[in-house]
């Protein structure tokens, strides 16, 4: 009995140590946002700021001549819109592929999604730029949202879940005269709500941190997001680590809180898709 208790205490102690090690970089970033650059460079590992000052907020109020609130609003709008579009499109595509699995076109489409998982974003810069230019979407919110809406991982989450959907219920609805859209939105998607929520959460977390698609499609800072502003301030302020750290905190706080709130839903949705697939 005592042996089992000691093992439990040791396991919890080990987990706490690992957690503290993982949390330290974020804590250091938070503390450094209150310290000036000279203090950061002279005593980089100090665990508490010499003094708490919010003067750095004045420095990052404008980045590259654009107010900070513009970047914030762009991040919220682009991430939310791309999450909605991406979740809807991947759900429709996965459902079509499962319902018409024998179609050669859909088989090729599925392989294309597999390739996109292995294909790094950097190699997409030139083709995406050319496509956006031909479509007249360069410098627009629509172009950025469409680029970010691509979600191969989310696609396979939906596909695995849809394969496990009760075929008898679907066939009965079709016999009663229901269209494919009515079957999808009236029967299948309500059953797949855990996967829908998981897909939306994953898409939101991934798209919030994206900077390359925004830089490729954008033509001016008017469509930049917070991660792009962070890159801009890094070059603009040089060694002003305090400004960089403060903007980093503002960029990461929303997704950190969002993940802490939604992590149980993500785990539940991933488990549902894995078991039922």
RAZIPE-V38274 format. One record per residue. N is the residue number from 0. RES is the residue in one small letter. NEAR is the number of other ideal C-beta (glycine too) atoms within 10 Angstrom. Layout:
BEGIN
n=N res=RES near=NEAR
n=N res=RES near=NEAR
END
This chain:
BEGIN
n=0 res=x near=5
n=1 res=x near=6
n=2 res=x near=7
n=3 res=x near=8
n=4 res=x near=9
n=5 res=x near=10
n=6 res=x near=10
n=7 res=x near=10
n=8 res=x near=10
n=9 res=x near=10
n=10 res=x near=10
n=11 res=x near=10
n=12 res=x near=10
n=13 res=x near=10
n=14 res=x near=10
n=15 res=x near=10
n=16 res=x near=10
n=17 res=x near=10
n=18 res=x near=10
n=19 res=x near=10
n=20 res=x near=9
n=21 res=x near=9
n=22 res=x near=10
n=23 res=x near=12
n=24 res=x near=9
n=25 res=x near=14
n=26 res=x near=11
n=27 res=x near=16
n=28 res=x near=16
n=29 res=x near=16
n=30 res=x near=17
n=31 res=x near=22
n=32 res=x near=23
n=33 res=x near=20
n=34 res=x near=24
n=35 res=x near=18
n=36 res=x near=17
n=37 res=x near=11
n=38 res=x near=17
n=39 res=x near=22
n=40 res=x near=11
n=41 res=x near=10
n=42 res=x near=11
n=43 res=x near=11
n=44 res=x near=7
n=45 res=x near=14
n=46 res=x near=9
n=47 res=x near=8
n=48 res=x near=17
n=49 res=x near=11
n=50 res=x near=8
n=51 res=x near=9
n=52 res=x near=12
n=53 res=x near=9
n=54 res=x near=10
n=55 res=x near=19
n=56 res=x near=14
n=57 res=x near=9
n=58 res=x near=15
n=59 res=x near=21
n=60 res=x near=10
n=61 res=x near=13
n=62 res=x near=24
n=63 res=x near=15
n=64 res=x near=8
n=65 res=x near=16
n=66 res=x near=12
n=67 res=x near=17
n=68 res=x near=10
n=69 res=x near=17
n=70 res=x near=28
n=71 res=x near=16
n=72 res=x near=12
n=73 res=x near=23
n=74 res=x near=24
n=75 res=x near=14
n=76 res=x near=15
n=77 res=x near=23
n=78 res=x near=24
n=79 res=x near=15
n=80 res=x near=18
n=81 res=x near=26
n=82 res=x near=25
n=83 res=x near=15
n=84 res=x near=18
n=85 res=x near=25
n=86 res=x near=24
n=87 res=x near=15
n=88 res=x near=16
n=89 res=x near=24
n=90 res=x near=25
n=91 res=x near=15
n=92 res=x near=19
n=93 res=x near=25
n=94 res=x near=23
n=95 res=x near=16
n=96 res=x near=21
n=97 res=x near=18
n=98 res=x near=18
n=99 res=x near=12
n=100 res=x near=12
n=101 res=x near=7
n=102 res=x near=12
n=103 res=x near=7
n=104 res=x near=9
n=105 res=x near=16
n=106 res=x near=13
n=107 res=x near=9
n=108 res=x near=14
n=109 res=x near=18
n=110 res=x near=10
n=111 res=x near=11
n=112 res=x near=20
n=113 res=x near=12
n=114 res=x near=10
n=115 res=x near=15
n=116 res=x near=10
n=117 res=x near=7
n=118 res=x near=12
n=119 res=x near=8
n=120 res=x near=14
n=121 res=x near=8
n=122 res=x near=9
n=123 res=x near=17
n=124 res=x near=14
n=125 res=x near=10
n=126 res=x near=9
n=127 res=x near=19
n=128 res=x near=14
n=129 res=x near=10
n=130 res=x near=15
n=131 res=x near=21
n=132 res=x near=12
n=133 res=x near=9
n=134 res=x near=12
n=135 res=x near=10
n=136 res=x near=17
n=137 res=x near=16
n=138 res=x near=14
n=139 res=x near=16
n=140 res=x near=17
n=141 res=x near=14
n=142 res=x near=25
n=143 res=x near=29
n=144 res=x near=23
n=145 res=x near=22
n=146 res=x near=23
n=147 res=x near=24
n=148 res=x near=20
n=149 res=x near=19
n=150 res=x near=26
n=151 res=x near=17
n=152 res=x near=14
n=153 res=x near=28
n=154 res=x near=24
n=155 res=x near=18
n=156 res=x near=27
n=157 res=x near=27
n=158 res=x near=22
n=159 res=x near=18
n=160 res=x near=28
n=161 res=x near=25
n=162 res=x near=15
n=163 res=x near=15
n=164 res=x near=20
n=165 res=x near=11
n=166 res=x near=9
n=167 res=x near=8
n=168 res=x near=13
n=169 res=x near=18
n=170 res=x near=11
n=171 res=x near=13
n=172 res=x near=17
n=173 res=x near=14
n=174 res=x near=8
n=175 res=x near=8
n=176 res=x near=7
n=177 res=x near=15
n=178 res=x near=11
n=179 res=x near=16
n=180 res=x near=10
n=181 res=x near=13
n=182 res=x near=20
n=183 res=x near=21
n=184 res=x near=14
n=185 res=x near=12
n=186 res=x near=17
n=187 res=x near=22
n=188 res=x near=18
n=189 res=x near=10
n=190 res=x near=16
n=191 res=x near=26
n=192 res=x near=11
n=193 res=x near=19
n=194 res=x near=27
n=195 res=x near=20
n=196 res=x near=16
n=197 res=x near=26
n=198 res=x near=28
n=199 res=x near=21
n=200 res=x near=21
n=201 res=x near=21
n=202 res=x near=24
n=203 res=x near=21
n=204 res=x near=17
n=205 res=x near=18
n=206 res=x near=26
n=207 res=x near=23
n=208 res=x near=14
n=209 res=x near=20
n=210 res=x near=16
n=211 res=x near=16
n=212 res=x near=25
n=213 res=x near=23
n=214 res=x near=17
n=215 res=x near=18
n=216 res=x near=24
n=217 res=x near=20
n=218 res=x near=10
n=219 res=x near=9
n=220 res=x near=17
n=221 res=x near=12
n=222 res=x near=21
n=223 res=x near=25
n=224 res=x near=29
n=225 res=x near=24
n=226 res=x near=21
n=227 res=x near=23
n=228 res=x near=26
n=229 res=x near=21
n=230 res=x near=16
n=231 res=x near=19
n=232 res=x near=23
n=233 res=x near=16
n=234 res=x near=8
n=235 res=x near=13
n=236 res=x near=17
n=237 res=x near=11
n=238 res=x near=12
n=239 res=x near=18
n=240 res=x near=22
n=241 res=x near=24
n=242 res=x near=23
n=243 res=x near=23
n=244 res=x near=21
n=245 res=x near=23
n=246 res=x near=26
n=247 res=x near=21
n=248 res=x near=17
n=249 res=x near=18
n=250 res=x near=20
n=251 res=x near=18
n=252 res=x near=12
n=253 res=x near=16
n=254 res=x near=17
n=255 res=x near=13
n=256 res=x near=10
n=257 res=x near=14
n=258 res=x near=13
n=259 res=x near=9
n=260 res=x near=10
n=261 res=x near=18
n=262 res=x near=11
n=263 res=x near=9
n=264 res=x near=14
n=265 res=x near=17
n=266 res=x near=11
n=267 res=x near=14
n=268 res=x near=24
n=269 res=x near=15
n=270 res=x near=12
n=271 res=x near=19
n=272 res=x near=23
n=273 res=x near=11
n=274 res=x near=10
n=275 res=x near=16
n=276 res=x near=14
END
